[in-house]
């Protein structure tokens, strides 16, 4: 026959401290095991019609907004070009008017016009300059 199993010497259990306040509580509690039934998994279905309706309305709104913004930009561009064209025309007209003023105010042209209409220069002794004594321009009062 075989020999009985030998017995191990009895081990002493570690001594526990009489003050439980020195023992730190566990950092976390052990996780509970899941129940024997697995959680219900929803069967994947097609997207909800409300989602498609909302998406279609959102996309249509965005497209409409982009088209409206583009129309505003084009309209503003046309108006800006029209204003620039009017400014160029006004500048050209102003330059032509300056040339006309310079021509009309030239002394030789005024002299020819006066001669053509029977005007003559006065005799030098016929002109008497007057000197008026009065307050000076800078004096108040």
N, CA and C atoms as an extended XYZ file, in Angstrom:
423
Properties=species:S:1:pos:R:3:atomname:S:1:resname:S:1:resid:I:1 pbc="F F F"
N         0.795       -1.172        0.000 N   UNK     1
C         0.000        0.000        0.000 CA  UNK     1
C         0.843        1.243        0.000 C   UNK     1
N         0.172        2.335       -0.286 N   UNK     2
C         0.938        3.579       -0.358 CA  UNK     2
C         0.904        4.299        0.973 C   UNK     2
N         1.806        5.176        1.064 N   UNK     3
C         1.889        5.925        2.311 CA  UNK     3
C         0.895        7.082        2.289 C   UNK     3
N         0.427        7.427        3.445 N   UNK     4
C        -0.485        8.565        3.472 CA  UNK     4
C         0.265        9.858        3.161 C   UNK     4
N        -0.442       10.841        2.629 N   UNK     5
C         0.182       12.113        2.273 CA  UNK     5
C         0.697       12.788        3.521 C   UNK     5
N         1.836       13.369        3.383 N   UNK     6
C         2.380       14.031        4.560 CA  UNK     6
C         1.671       15.339        4.809 C   UNK     6
N         1.660       15.722        5.993 N   UNK     7
C         0.959       16.934        6.388 CA  UNK     7
C         1.953       18.075        6.518 C   UNK     7
N         1.537       19.247        6.026 N   UNK     8
C         2.376       20.445        6.094 CA  UNK     8
C         2.249       21.057        7.465 C   UNK     8
N         3.309       21.674        7.876 N   UNK     9
C         3.190       22.343        9.168 CA  UNK     9
C         2.178       23.472        9.085 C   UNK     9
N         1.502       23.715       10.146 N   UNK    10
C         0.474       24.752       10.186 CA  UNK    10
C         1.133       26.115       10.096 C   UNK    10
N         0.586       26.970        9.214 N   UNK    11
C         1.146       28.326        9.073 CA  UNK    11
C         0.351       29.267        9.947 C   UNK    11
N         1.078       30.210       10.441 N   UNK    12
C         0.405       31.194       11.282 CA  UNK    12
C        -0.222       32.273       10.403 C   UNK    12
N        -1.390       32.688       10.756 N   UNK    13
C        -2.021       33.783       10.040 CA  UNK    13
C        -1.391       35.078       10.509 C   UNK    13
N        -1.250       36.043        9.599 N   UNK    14
C        -0.643       37.311       10.032 CA  UNK    14
C        -1.535       37.991       11.058 C   UNK    14
N        -0.874       38.647       11.924 N   UNK    15
C        -1.616       39.318       12.991 CA  UNK    15
C        -2.290       40.567       12.431 C   UNK    15
N        -3.500       40.728       12.820 N   UNK    16
C        -4.222       41.914       12.369 CA  UNK    16
C        -4.073       42.992       13.421 C   UNK    16
N        -4.024       44.194       12.936 N   UNK    17
C        -3.853       45.335       13.824 CA  UNK    17
C        -5.142       45.557       14.602 C   UNK    17
N        -5.012       45.885       15.850 N   UNK    18
C        -6.223       46.118       16.632 CA  UNK    18
C        -6.961       47.386       16.196 C   UNK    18
N        -6.306       48.341       15.503 N   UNK    19
C        -6.972       49.591       15.086 CA  UNK    19
C        -7.303       49.502       13.594 C   UNK    19
N        -8.545       49.411       13.248 N   UNK    20
C        -8.906       49.276       11.838 CA  UNK    20
C        -8.702       50.572       11.053 C   UNK    20
N        -8.454       51.708       11.688 N   UNK    21
C        -8.310       52.965       10.970 CA  UNK    21
C        -7.013       52.997       10.156 C   UNK    21
N        -6.042       52.142       10.496 N   UNK    22
C        -4.784       52.137        9.754 CA  UNK    22
C        -4.888       51.355        8.460 C   UNK    22
N        -5.900       50.581        8.320 N   UNK    23
C        -6.045       49.774        7.117 CA  UNK    23
C        -6.751       50.624        6.066 C   UNK    23
N        -6.149       50.691        4.881 N   UNK    24
C        -6.725       51.501        3.805 CA  UNK    24
C        -7.877       50.750        3.166 C   UNK    24
N        -8.945       51.441        2.822 N   UNK    25
C       -10.054       50.777        2.140 CA  UNK    25
C        -9.611       50.409        0.723 C   UNK    25
N       -10.219       49.466        0.110 N   UNK    26
C        -9.812       49.088       -1.244 CA  UNK    26
C       -10.043       50.238       -2.215 C   UNK    26
N        -9.199       50.336       -3.245 N   UNK    27
C        -9.288       51.431       -4.199 CA  UNK    27
C       -10.602       51.388       -4.974 C   UNK    27
N       -11.057       50.211       -5.304 N   UNK    28
C       -12.337       50.094       -5.979 CA  UNK    28
C       -12.922       48.735       -5.664 C   UNK    28
N       -14.178       48.649       -5.809 N   UNK    29
C       -14.829       47.373       -5.527 CA  UNK    29
C       -14.701       46.488       -6.750 C   UNK    29
N       -14.640       45.216       -6.559 N   UNK    30
C       -14.510       44.348       -7.725 CA  UNK    30
C       -15.754       44.447       -8.589 C   UNK    30
N       -15.533       44.356       -9.878 N   UNK    31
C       -16.642       44.486      -10.827 CA  UNK    31
C       -17.568       43.297      -10.695 C   UNK    31
N       -18.820       43.584      -10.863 N   UNK    32
C       -19.779       42.488      -10.797 CA  UNK    32
C       -19.790       41.764      -12.126 C   UNK    32
N       -19.988       40.507      -12.043 N   UNK    33
C       -20.017       39.706      -13.266 CA  UNK    33
C       -21.295       40.005      -14.018 C   UNK    33
N       -21.217       39.990      -15.313 N   UNK    34
C       -22.456       40.240      -16.063 CA  UNK    34
C       -23.445       39.110      -15.837 C   UNK    34
N       -24.663       39.478      -16.023 N   UNK    35
C       -25.699       38.466      -15.837 CA  UNK    35
C       -25.579       37.421      -16.934 C   UNK    35
N       -26.240       36.359      -16.760 N   UNK    36
C       -26.107       35.263      -17.706 CA  UNK    36
C       -26.723       35.606      -19.055 C   UNK    36
N       -27.676       36.555      -19.107 N   UNK    37
C       -28.268       36.926      -20.386 CA  UNK    37
C       -27.519       38.133      -20.948 C   UNK    37
N       -27.067       38.080      -22.175 N   UNK    38
C       -26.353       39.226      -22.749 CA  UNK    38
C       -27.327       40.383      -22.990 C   UNK    38
N       -26.807       41.618      -23.013 N   UNK    39
C       -27.696       42.764      -23.239 CA  UNK    39
C       -28.295       42.683      -24.634 C   UNK    39
N       -29.485       43.264      -24.765 N   UNK    40
C       -30.168       43.210      -26.048 CA  UNK    40
C       -29.467       44.124      -27.046 C   UNK    40
N       -29.231       43.610      -28.207 N   UNK    41
C       -28.626       44.397      -29.274 CA  UNK    41
C       -29.732       44.705      -30.267 C   UNK    41
N       -29.884       46.014      -30.560 N   UNK    42
C       -30.936       46.394      -31.493 CA  UNK    42
C       -30.550       45.965      -32.890 C   UNK    42
N       -31.470       45.433      -33.575 N   UNK    43
C       -31.224       45.027      -34.956 CA  UNK    43
C       -31.094       46.277      -35.800 C   UNK    43
N       -30.103       46.337      -36.653 N   UNK    44
C       -29.889       47.508      -37.504 CA  UNK    44
C       -30.950       47.528      -38.586 C   UNK    44
N       -31.649       48.647      -38.630 N   UNK    45
C       -32.668       48.822      -39.647 CA  UNK    45
C       -32.228       49.964      -40.555 C   UNK    45
N       -33.021       50.229      -41.555 N   UNK    46
C       -32.752       51.370      -42.436 CA  UNK    46
C       -32.965       52.667      -41.671 C   UNK    46
N       -32.457       53.769      -42.229 N   UNK    47
C       -32.594       55.061      -41.564 CA  UNK    47
C       -34.051       55.473      -41.493 C   UNK    47
N       -34.346       56.260      -40.531 N   UNK    48
C       -35.708       56.721      -40.284 CA  UNK    48
C       -36.082       57.756      -41.350 C   UNK    48
N       -37.292       57.772      -41.842 N   UNK    49
C       -37.693       58.749      -42.866 CA  UNK    49
C       -37.575       60.191      -42.385 C   UNK    49
N       -37.765       60.411      -41.095 N   UNK    50
C       -37.636       61.777      -40.577 CA  UNK    50
C       -36.204       62.273      -40.735 C   UNK    50
N       -35.244       61.366      -40.580 N   UNK    51
C       -33.837       61.744      -40.783 CA  UNK    51
C       -33.613       62.197      -42.214 C   UNK    51
N       -34.152       61.441      -43.181 N   UNK    52
C       -33.964       61.800      -44.593 CA  UNK    52
C       -34.669       63.107      -44.923 C   UNK    52
N       -35.842       63.314      -44.364 N   UNK    53
C       -36.566       64.557      -44.598 CA  UNK    53
C       -35.798       65.743      -44.029 C   UNK    53
N       -35.306       65.609      -42.801 N   UNK    54
C       -34.525       66.677      -42.186 CA  UNK    54
C       -33.259       66.945      -42.986 C   UNK    54
N       -32.574       65.883      -43.434 N   UNK    55
C       -31.345       66.059      -44.217 CA  UNK    55
C       -31.634       66.758      -45.536 C   UNK    55
N       -32.726       66.376      -46.198 N   UNK    56
C       -33.070       66.995      -47.481 CA  UNK    56
C       -33.392       68.472      -47.306 C   UNK    56
N       -34.140       68.801      -46.252 N   UNK    57
C       -34.476       70.208      -46.006 CA  UNK    57
C       -33.213       71.007      -45.680 C   UNK    57
N       -32.329       70.436      -44.890 N   UNK    58
C       -31.084       71.121      -44.526 CA  UNK    58
C       -30.215       71.357      -45.750 C   UNK    58
N       -30.039       70.342      -46.577 N   UNK    59
C       -29.204       70.487      -47.774 CA  UNK    59
C       -29.836       71.486      -48.742 C   UNK    59
N       -31.152       71.417      -48.928 N   UNK    60
C       -31.829       72.369      -49.821 CA  UNK    60
C       -31.674       73.799      -49.310 C   UNK    60
N       -31.786       73.979      -48.011 N   UNK    61
C       -31.594       75.316      -47.438 CA  UNK    61
C       -30.186       75.829      -47.647 C   UNK    61
N       -29.201       74.967      -47.464 N   UNK    62
C       -27.807       75.382      -47.668 CA  UNK    62
C       -27.548       75.732      -49.129 C   UNK    62
N       -28.060       74.920      -50.048 N   UNK    63
C       -27.869       75.206      -51.474 CA  UNK    63
C       -28.552       76.517      -51.834 C   UNK    63
N       -29.761       76.726      -51.344 N   UNK    64
C       -30.466       77.968      -51.616 CA  UNK    64
C       -29.699       79.169      -51.051 C   UNK    64
N       -29.137       79.016      -49.874 N   UNK    65
C       -28.347       80.096      -49.284 CA  UNK    65
C       -27.112       80.419      -50.106 C   UNK    65
N       -26.424       79.409      -50.589 N   UNK    66
C       -25.224       79.644      -51.403 CA  UNK    66
C       -25.598       80.325      -52.715 C   UNK    66
N       -26.698       79.884      -53.345 N   UNK    67
C       -27.132       80.503      -54.603 CA  UNK    67
C       -27.530       81.957      -54.371 C   UNK    67
N       -28.245       82.231      -53.289 N   UNK    68
C       -28.644       83.611      -52.992 CA  UNK    68
C       -27.424       84.483      -52.724 C   UNK    68
N       -26.466       83.965      -52.001 N   UNK    69
C       -25.247       84.727      -51.731 CA  UNK    69
C       -24.484       85.006      -53.014 C   UNK    69
N       -24.424       84.017      -53.903 N   UNK    70
C       -23.745       84.210      -55.179 CA  UNK    70
C       -24.468       85.267      -56.013 C   UNK    70
N       -25.794       85.263      -55.997 N   UNK    71
C       -26.553       86.275      -56.732 CA  UNK    71
C       -26.285       87.670      -56.176 C   UNK    71
N       -26.190       87.781      -54.860 N   UNK    72
C       -25.870       89.084      -54.260 CA  UNK    72
C       -24.490       89.567      -54.674 C   UNK    72
N       -23.537       88.659      -54.724 N   UNK    73
C       -22.174       89.041      -55.127 CA  UNK    73
C       -22.163       89.516      -56.575 C   UNK    73
N       -22.869       88.794      -57.452 N   UNK    74
C       -22.912       89.185      -58.865 CA  UNK    74
C       -23.591       90.541      -59.018 C   UNK    74
N       -24.699       90.742      -58.309 N   UNK    75
C       -25.403       92.021      -58.380 CA  UNK    75
C       -24.516       93.160      -57.897 C   UNK    75
N       -23.817       92.940      -56.813 N   UNK    76
C       -22.918       93.965      -56.283 CA  UNK    76
C       -21.790       94.255      -57.262 C   UNK    76
N       -21.288       93.229      -57.940 N   UNK    77
C       -20.223       93.428      -58.915 CA  UNK    77
C       -20.710       94.292      -60.069 C   UNK    77
N       -21.924       94.021      -60.568 N   UNK    78
C       -22.464       94.835      -61.657 CA  UNK    78
C       -22.670       96.280      -61.222 C   UNK    78
N       -23.181       96.460      -60.035 N   UNK    79
C       -23.368       97.835      -59.548 CA  UNK    79
C       -22.037       98.548      -59.382 C   UNK    79
N       -21.024       97.847      -58.896 N   UNK    80
C       -19.715       98.451      -58.719 CA  UNK    80
C       -19.109       98.847      -60.064 C   UNK    80
N       -19.272       97.985      -61.064 N   UNK    81
C       -18.762       98.317      -62.397 CA  UNK    81
C       -19.485       99.530      -62.968 C   UNK    81
N       -20.799       99.638      -62.737 N   UNK    82
C       -21.553      100.790      -63.223 CA  UNK    82
C       -21.073      102.075      -62.552 C   UNK    82
N       -20.824      102.013      -61.258 N   UNK    83
C       -20.342      103.191      -60.540 CA  UNK    83
C       -18.948      103.583      -61.038 C   UNK    83
N       -18.099      102.592      -61.276 N   UNK    84
C       -16.760      102.902      -61.792 CA  UNK    84
C       -16.835      103.530      -63.177 C   UNK    84
N       -17.747      103.054      -64.021 N   UNK    85
C       -17.895      103.628      -65.355 CA  UNK    85
C       -18.391      105.069      -65.263 C   UNK    85
N       -19.360      105.342      -64.373 N   UNK    86
C       -19.829      106.723      -64.188 CA  UNK    86
C       -18.711      107.610      -63.654 C   UNK    86
N       -17.877      107.074      -62.789 N   UNK    87
C       -16.763      107.868      -62.248 CA  UNK    87
C       -15.772      108.204      -63.347 C   UNK    87
N       -15.470      107.226      -64.235 N   UNK    88
C       -14.548      107.505      -65.342 CA  UNK    88
C       -15.135      108.563      -66.277 C   UNK    88
N       -16.444      108.459      -66.563 N   UNK    89
C       -17.089      109.445      -67.435 CA  UNK    89
C       -17.059      110.833      -66.796 C   UNK    89
N       -17.290      110.909      -65.487 N   UNK    90
C       -17.261      112.197      -64.802 CA  UNK    90
C       -15.850      112.780      -64.797 C   UNK    90
N       -14.842      111.926      -64.652 N   UNK    91
C       -13.461      112.417      -64.674 CA  UNK    91
C       -13.095      112.958      -66.056 C   UNK    91
N       -13.528      112.240      -67.113 N   UNK    92
C       -13.252      112.717      -68.472 CA  UNK    92
C       -13.992      114.029      -68.740 C   UNK    92
N       -15.240      114.113      -68.290 N   UNK    93
C       -16.008      115.338      -68.472 CA  UNK    93
C       -15.374      116.497      -67.706 C   UNK    93
N       -14.912      116.201      -66.490 N   UNK    94
C       -14.253      117.247      -65.700 CA  UNK    94
C       -12.981      117.743      -66.367 C   UNK    94
N       -12.203      116.836      -66.953 N   UNK    95
C       -10.985      117.248      -67.651 CA  UNK    95
C       -11.333      118.104      -68.864 C   UNK    95
N       -12.386      117.716      -69.605 N   UNK    96
C       -12.796      118.510      -70.773 CA  UNK    96
C       -13.278      119.890      -70.337 C   UNK    96
N       -14.002      119.966      -69.226 N   UNK    97
C       -14.467      121.260      -68.728 CA  UNK    97
C       -13.305      122.133      -68.268 C   UNK    97
N       -12.277      121.544      -67.679 N   UNK    98
C       -11.103      122.333      -67.272 CA  UNK    98
C       -10.423      122.946      -68.488 C   UNK    98
N       -10.308      122.167      -69.570 N   UNK    99
C        -9.707      122.689      -70.803 CA  UNK    99
C       -10.573      123.817      -71.359 C   UNK    99
N       -11.892      123.641      -71.307 N   UNK   100
C       -12.792      124.671      -71.815 CA  UNK   100
C       -12.692      125.947      -70.980 C   UNK   100
N       -12.609      125.816      -69.657 N   UNK   101
C       -12.459      126.993      -68.788 CA  UNK   101
C       -11.153      127.707      -69.082 C   UNK   101
N       -10.076      126.944      -69.267 N   UNK   102
C        -8.785      127.578      -69.571 CA  UNK   102
C        -8.852      128.328      -70.905 C   UNK   102
N        -9.516      127.748      -71.884 N   UNK   103
C        -9.637      128.403      -73.192 CA  UNK   103
C       -10.511      129.652      -73.096 C   UNK   103
N       -11.648      129.544      -72.374 N   UNK   104
C       -12.572      130.679      -72.278 CA  UNK   104
C       -11.983      131.835      -71.475 C   UNK   104
N       -11.107      131.559      -70.535 N   UNK   105
C       -10.578      132.625      -69.686 CA  UNK   105
C        -9.236      133.176      -70.174 C   UNK   105
N        -8.805      132.781      -71.347 N   UNK   106
C        -7.527      133.320      -71.835 CA  UNK   106
C        -7.709      134.796      -72.225 C   UNK   106
N        -6.767      135.646      -71.884 N   UNK   107
C        -6.903      137.092      -72.176 CA  UNK   107
C        -7.001      137.395      -73.684 C   UNK   107
N        -6.307      136.663      -74.517 N   UNK   108
C        -6.363      136.953      -75.949 CA  UNK   108
C        -7.765      136.664      -76.504 C   UNK   108
N        -8.406      135.621      -76.051 N   UNK   109
C        -9.754      135.310      -76.519 CA  UNK   109
C       -10.738      136.361      -76.039 C   UNK   109
N       -10.602      136.807      -74.807 N   UNK   110
C       -11.494      137.844      -74.282 CA  UNK   110
C       -11.304      139.142      -75.063 C   UNK   110
N       -10.060      139.473      -75.406 N   UNK   111
C        -9.778      140.691      -76.183 CA  UNK   111
C       -10.389      140.604      -77.572 C   UNK   111
N       -10.269      139.462      -78.235 N   UNK   112
C       -10.864      139.292      -79.570 CA  UNK   112
C       -12.389      139.406      -79.497 C   UNK   112
N       -12.993      138.798      -78.486 N   UNK   113
C       -14.443      138.848      -78.349 CA  UNK   113
C       -14.921      140.281      -78.121 C   UNK   113
N       -14.195      141.027      -77.260 N   UNK   114
C       -14.570      142.416      -76.971 CA  UNK   114
C       -14.443      143.281      -78.227 C   UNK   114
N       -13.395      143.078      -79.014 N   UNK   115
C       -13.223      143.844      -80.257 CA  UNK   115
C       -14.336      143.516      -81.242 C   UNK   115
N       -14.730      142.254      -81.314 N   UNK   116
C       -15.783      141.845      -82.234 CA  UNK   116
C       -17.117      142.455      -81.847 C   UNK   116
N       -17.330      142.737      -80.590 N   UNK   117
C       -18.592      143.315      -80.123 CA  UNK   117
C       -18.507      144.830      -79.922 C   UNK   117
N       -17.478      145.486      -80.461 N   UNK   118
C       -17.375      146.945      -80.453 CA  UNK   118
C       -16.860      147.533      -79.153 C   UNK   118
N       -16.231      146.750      -78.351 N   UNK   119
C       -15.679      147.285      -77.108 CA  UNK   119
C       -14.254      147.746      -77.363 C   UNK   119
N       -13.853      148.857      -76.676 N   UNK   120
C       -12.513      149.408      -76.814 CA  UNK   120
C       -11.932      149.619      -75.429 C   UNK   120
N       -10.619      149.699      -75.367 N   UNK   121
C        -9.958      149.983      -74.092 CA  UNK   121
C       -10.116      151.465      -73.782 C   UNK   121
N       -10.303      151.844      -72.545 N   UNK   122
C       -10.439      153.265      -72.211 CA  UNK   122
C        -9.084      153.970      -72.306 C   UNK   122
N        -9.153      155.312      -72.472 N   UNK   123
C        -7.915      156.093      -72.470 CA  UNK   123
C        -7.299      156.004      -71.088 C   UNK   123
N        -5.990      156.151      -71.022 N   UNK   124
C        -5.296      156.000      -69.738 CA  UNK   124
C        -5.660      157.114      -68.769 C   UNK   124
N        -6.004      158.336      -69.252 N   UNK   125
C        -6.368      159.416      -68.339 CA  UNK   125
C        -7.838      159.330      -67.929 C   UNK   125
N        -8.605      158.477      -68.561 N   UNK   126
C       -10.012      158.339      -68.218 CA  UNK   126
C       -10.208      157.441      -67.000 C   UNK   126
N        -9.198      156.690      -66.649 N   UNK   127
C        -9.308      155.783      -65.512 CA  UNK   127
C        -8.666      156.457      -64.314 C   UNK   127
N        -9.430      156.632      -63.244 N   UNK   128
C        -8.915      157.248      -62.031 CA  UNK   128
C        -9.054      156.229      -60.905 C   UNK   128
N        -7.932      155.735      -60.394 N   UNK   129
C        -8.031      154.794      -59.264 CA  UNK   129
C        -8.404      155.543      -57.995 C   UNK   129
N        -9.294      155.028      -57.240 N   UNK   130
C        -9.743      155.640      -56.002 CA  UNK   130
C        -9.106      154.917      -54.828 C   UNK   130
N        -8.738      155.715      -53.857 N   UNK   131
C        -8.217      155.130      -52.616 CA  UNK   131
C        -9.169      155.509      -51.501 C   UNK   131
N        -9.732      154.542      -50.855 N   UNK   132
C       -10.705      154.783      -49.807 CA  UNK   132
C       -10.027      154.537      -48.479 C   UNK   132
N       -10.158      155.477      -47.598 N   UNK   133
C        -9.589      155.324      -46.274 CA  UNK   133
C       -10.661      154.667      -45.391 C   UNK   133
N       -10.270      153.634      -44.759 N   UNK   134
C       -11.219      152.939      -43.919 CA  UNK   134
C       -10.485      151.961      -43.018 C   UNK   134
N       -11.222      151.223      -42.271 N   UNK   135
C       -10.560      150.272      -41.386 CA  UNK   135
C        -9.822      149.209      -42.188 C   UNK   135
N        -8.711      148.843      -41.642 N   UNK   136
C        -7.943      147.806      -42.306 CA  UNK   136
C        -8.635      146.469      -42.150 C   UNK   136
N        -8.285      145.560      -42.982 N   UNK   137
C        -8.974      144.284      -43.017 CA  UNK   137
C        -8.781      143.516      -41.706 C   UNK   137
N        -7.630      143.594      -41.110 N   UNK   138
C        -7.353      142.827      -39.896 CA  UNK   138
C        -7.865      143.483      -38.631 C   UNK   138
N        -8.267      144.764      -38.673 N   UNK   139
C        -8.700      145.462      -37.463 CA  UNK   139
C       -10.159      145.160      -37.172 C   UNK   139
N       -10.441      144.858      -35.925 N   UNK   140
C       -11.821      144.624      -35.523 CA  UNK   140
C       -12.297      145.821      -34.760 C   UNK   140
N       -13.483      146.256      -35.084 N   UNK   141
C       -13.994      147.258      -34.477 CA  UNK   141
C       -14.471      148.357      -33.973 C   UNK   141
